[in-house]
Amino acid sequence: MRAVVTVSIGSQLSGRIDLLKVDFNSEVKEGDLLAQIDDKTFAAKVAQARADLVAGKAGLLNQQAARAKAEAMLRNAKRLLERQETLANKGVASTATLDTAIRDVDVAVAEIAVIDAQIENAKATISQREAALRVAEIDLERTSILSPIDGTVISRTIDIGQTVAASLQAPELFKIAQDLRRIQIEAQVNEADVG
């Protein structure tokens, strides 16, 4: 005999069981906490991912400030170029001074292009770090093993302090029968007895 609907519950994470809330024949509701895996490592990974995200955002702000500085330098280079062109038209400035002013404008434009690329890189880094934070938060949530259905615990294969090793496949920790009033009987009958 077995219940018509049974659900095997495992863990996607490896770790030591810190808390066990249910035992055999415990009635559970969907979303009830069944067990808790030690979450210290996973909480530290979330904190690290948050710190990395903050550092990425600071890097973006730094690049944006560098761009503002480069824009100011470009405006100054353009003003100097205008002065040198005016002086050159009057025959007062040398060609070398005018060439230097042109070069300074070109360098400032190139500097802004470099900084724009660094800003895009910083934005991409922020996106990566936001994704890493989401992954770390999901892993932290998965340290709580919850019941997916209402039912009765019919099997428990773990104890407090035991280590769950979820490497290639999720180990079965609990089995929950949805409704023990509805069971399925599987009988083996010898063919000779059928008559």
Kinemage of the C-alpha trace (Angstrom):
@kinemage 1
@onewidth
@group {chain A} dominant
@subgroup {mainchain}
@vectorlist {calphas} color= white
{ca met a 1} P 0.000 0.000 0.000
{ca arg a 2} L 1.073 3.513 -0.632
{ca ala a 3} L -0.548 6.922 -0.842
{ca val a 4} L -1.770 7.926 -4.281
{ca val a 5} L 0.269 11.145 -4.167
{ca thr a 6} L 3.648 11.146 -2.444
{ca val a 7} L 6.327 13.767 -2.812
{ca ser a 8} L 10.027 13.215 -2.153
{ca ile a 9} L 11.711 16.285 -0.725
{ca gly a 10} L 15.419 16.832 -1.081
{ca ser a 11} L 17.962 19.607 -0.876
{ca gln a 12} L 19.733 21.421 -3.684
{ca leu a 13} L 22.419 22.520 -1.221
{ca ser a 14} L 24.995 20.721 0.849
{ca gly a 15} L 25.385 21.493 4.512
{ca arg a 16} L 24.774 20.450 8.095
{ca ile a 17} L 21.173 20.144 9.348
{ca asp a 18} L 20.735 22.722 12.140
{ca leu a 19} L 17.032 22.385 12.791
{ca leu a 20} L 14.503 19.619 12.306
{ca lys a 21} L 10.867 20.663 12.702
{ca val a 22} L 8.993 17.474 11.751
{ca asp a 23} L 9.121 13.757 12.401
{ca phe a 24} L 7.268 10.679 11.196
{ca asn a 25} L 3.490 11.169 11.032
{ca ser a 26} L 3.762 14.968 11.400
{ca glu a 27} L 0.973 16.830 9.642
{ca val a 28} L 2.378 19.619 7.456
{ca lys a 29} L 0.890 22.402 5.379
{ca glu a 30} L 2.302 23.753 2.136
{ca gly a 31} L 5.162 26.142 2.941
{ca asp a 32} L 5.819 24.759 6.447
{ca leu a 33} L 9.466 24.594 7.491
{ca leu a 34} L 10.596 20.965 7.625
{ca ala a 35} L 14.315 21.429 8.267
{ca gln a 36} L 16.993 24.109 8.195
{ca ile a 37} L 20.490 23.723 6.765
{ca asp a 38} L 23.222 25.723 8.496
{ca asp a 39} L 23.037 29.057 6.671
{ca lys a 40} L 26.160 30.847 7.944
{ca thr a 41} L 28.205 30.181 4.796
{ca phe a 42} L 25.313 31.157 2.530
{ca ala a 43} L 24.611 34.340 4.526
{ca ala a 44} L 28.308 35.253 4.208
{ca lys a 45} L 28.095 34.741 0.437
{ca val a 46} L 25.110 37.106 0.309
{ca ala a 47} L 27.049 39.706 2.315
{ca gln a 48} L 30.058 39.315 -0.006
{ca ala a 49} L 27.849 39.664 -3.093
{ca arg a 50} L 26.249 42.814 -1.641
{ca ala a 51} L 29.688 44.284 -0.922
{ca asp a 52} L 30.817 43.460 -4.464
{ca leu a 53} L 27.714 45.209 -5.822
{ca val a 54} L 28.412 48.311 -3.731
{ca ala a 55} L 32.009 48.312 -4.993
{ca gly a 56} L 30.745 48.013 -8.578
{ca lys a 57} L 28.398 50.962 -8.089
{ca ala a 58} L 31.235 53.003 -6.582
{ca gly a 59} L 33.364 52.148 -9.613
{ca leu a 60} L 30.616 53.461 -11.890
{ca leu a 61} L 30.398 56.703 -9.906
{ca asn a 62} L 34.176 57.047 -10.141
{ca gln a 63} L 34.056 56.640 -13.934
{ca gln a 64} L 31.208 59.133 -14.215
{ca ala a 65} L 33.249 61.656 -12.198
{ca ala a 66} L 36.251 61.010 -14.454
{ca arg a 67} L 34.023 61.703 -17.469
{ca ala a 68} L 32.875 65.015 -16.002
{ca lys a 69} L 36.527 65.952 -15.456
{ca ala a 70} L 37.416 64.926 -19.024
{ca glu a 71} L 34.525 67.035 -20.374
{ca ala a 72} L 35.853 70.054 -18.454
{ca met a 73} L 39.312 69.451 -19.888
{ca leu a 74} L 37.832 69.199 -23.396
{ca arg a 75} L 35.993 72.520 -22.953
{ca asn a 76} L 39.228 74.146 -21.763
{ca ala a 77} L 41.192 72.641 -24.680
{ca lys a 78} L 38.606 73.976 -27.141
{ca arg a 79} L 38.829 77.490 -25.619
{ca leu a 80} L 42.630 77.373 -25.856
{ca leu a 81} L 42.373 76.211 -29.471
{ca glu a 82} L 40.023 79.113 -30.305
{ca arg a 83} L 42.515 81.566 -28.773
{ca gln a 84} L 45.425 80.058 -30.646
{ca glu a 85} L 43.473 80.135 -33.924
{ca thr a 86} L 42.632 83.814 -33.360
{ca leu a 87} L 46.272 84.611 -32.574
{ca ala a 88} L 47.481 82.544 -35.545
{ca asn a 89} L 45.096 84.448 -37.874
{ca lys a 90} L 46.600 87.690 -36.598
{ca gly a 91} L 50.076 86.251 -37.152
{ca val a 92} L 50.985 86.431 -33.455
{ca ala a 93} L 51.014 82.687 -32.540
{ca ser a 94} L 53.338 80.065 -33.916
{ca thr a 95} L 52.203 77.038 -35.874
{ca ala a 96} L 53.664 74.726 -33.205
{ca thr a 97} L 51.492 76.326 -30.506
{ca leu a 98} L 48.405 75.932 -32.711
{ca asp a 99} L 49.300 72.280 -33.407
{ca thr a 100} L 49.668 71.661 -29.657
{ca ala a 101} L 46.210 73.145 -29.017
{ca ile a 102} L 44.690 70.920 -31.757
{ca arg a 103} L 46.412 67.880 -30.261
{ca asp a 104} L 45.064 68.740 -26.784
{ca val a 105} L 41.496 68.805 -28.136
{ca asp a 106} L 41.976 65.453 -29.902
{ca val a 107} L 43.442 63.897 -26.735
{ca ala a 108} L 40.522 65.179 -24.641
{ca val a 109} L 37.997 63.713 -27.117
{ca ala a 110} L 39.833 60.358 -27.058
{ca glu a 111} L 39.932 60.443 -23.236
{ca ile a 112} L 36.142 60.854 -23.142
{ca ala a 113} L 35.740 57.872 -25.509
{ca val a 114} L 37.944 55.736 -23.238
{ca ile a 115} L 35.967 56.773 -20.172
{ca asp a 116} L 32.668 56.032 -21.954
{ca ala a 117} L 33.909 52.492 -22.597
{ca gln a 118} L 34.918 52.185 -18.929
{ca ile a 119} L 31.438 53.386 -17.883
{ca glu a 120} L 29.813 50.682 -20.032
{ca asn a 121} L 32.180 48.135 -18.493
{ca ala a 122} L 31.237 49.345 -14.997
{ca lys a 123} L 27.530 49.014 -15.858
{ca ala a 124} L 28.101 45.460 -17.087
{ca thr a 125} L 30.015 44.676 -13.894
{ca ile a 126} L 27.083 45.968 -11.845
{ca ser a 127} L 24.697 43.704 -13.799
{ca gln a 128} L 26.963 40.715 -13.156
{ca arg a 129} L 27.189 41.508 -9.462
{ca glu a 130} L 23.414 41.972 -9.194
{ca ala a 131} L 22.990 38.521 -10.745
{ca ala a 132} L 25.559 37.033 -8.347
{ca leu a 133} L 23.672 38.611 -5.434
{ca arg a 134} L 20.381 37.093 -6.654
{ca val a 135} L 22.036 33.648 -6.899
{ca ala a 136} L 23.471 33.992 -3.369
{ca glu a 137} L 20.073 35.091 -2.007
{ca ile a 138} L 18.351 32.139 -3.700
{ca asp a 139} L 20.889 29.746 -2.163
{ca leu a 140} L 20.298 31.330 1.244
{ca glu a 141} L 16.535 30.835 0.833
{ca arg a 142} L 17.133 27.200 -0.125
{ca thr a 143} L 18.698 26.503 3.274
{ca ser a 144} L 15.101 26.372 4.517
{ca ile a 145} L 13.558 23.097 3.397
{ca leu a 146} L 9.830 23.710 3.003
{ca ser a 147} L 6.889 21.429 2.394
{ca pro a 148} L 5.599 21.726 -1.189
{ca ile a 149} L 2.197 20.211 -0.300
{ca asp a 150} L -0.243 19.618 2.554
{ca gly a 151} L 0.131 16.109 3.911
{ca thr a 152} L 1.738 13.725 6.365
{ca val a 153} L 5.439 12.965 6.730
{ca ile a 154} L 5.835 9.244 6.027
{ca ser a 155} L 9.626 9.138 5.784
{ca arg a 156} L 12.493 11.118 7.340
{ca thr a 157} L 16.072 10.166 6.491
{ca ile a 158} L 17.993 12.919 8.318
{ca asp a 159} L 18.788 13.961 11.880
{ca ile a 160} L 20.051 17.184 13.440
{ca gly a 161} L 23.795 17.529 12.906
{ca gln a 162} L 23.823 15.252 9.872
{ca thr a 163} L 25.477 16.622 6.745
{ca val a 164} L 23.499 16.689 3.533
{ca ala a 165} L 25.674 16.142 0.471
{ca ala a 166} L 23.877 17.396 -2.625
{ca ser a 167} L 26.502 17.006 -5.327
{ca leu a 168} L 25.132 15.294 -8.434
{ca gln a 169} L 21.582 14.645 -7.270
{ca ala a 170} L 19.397 15.917 -4.471
{ca pro a 171} L 19.303 13.391 -1.626
{ca glu a 172} L 15.830 12.447 -0.366
{ca leu a 173} L 15.327 13.929 3.092
{ca phe a 174} L 11.578 13.536 3.553
{ca lys a 175} L 8.683 11.835 1.854
{ca ile a 176} L 5.237 13.375 2.287
{ca ala a 177} L 1.955 11.634 1.487
{ca gln a 178} L -0.681 14.091 0.386
{ca asp a 179} L -3.771 12.220 1.617
{ca leu a 180} L -3.531 8.943 3.533
{ca arg a 181} L -7.275 8.376 3.136
{ca arg a 182} L -6.642 7.627 -0.534
{ca ile a 183} L -4.183 4.788 -0.957
{ca gln a 184} L -3.154 2.607 -3.810
{ca ile a 185} L -2.777 -1.119 -3.186
{ca glu a 186} L -0.208 -2.929 -5.286
{ca ala a 187} L -0.668 -6.659 -4.894
{ca gln a 188} L 1.462 -9.351 -6.435
{ca val a 189} L -0.655 -12.313 -7.374
{ca asn a 190} L 0.704 -15.542 -8.767
{ca glu a 191} L -0.672 -16.241 -12.239
{ca ala a 192} L -1.804 -19.711 -11.173
{ca asp a 193} L -3.979 -18.176 -8.419
{ca val a 194} L -5.875 -15.848 -10.800
{ca gly a 195} L -8.311 -18.567 -11.851
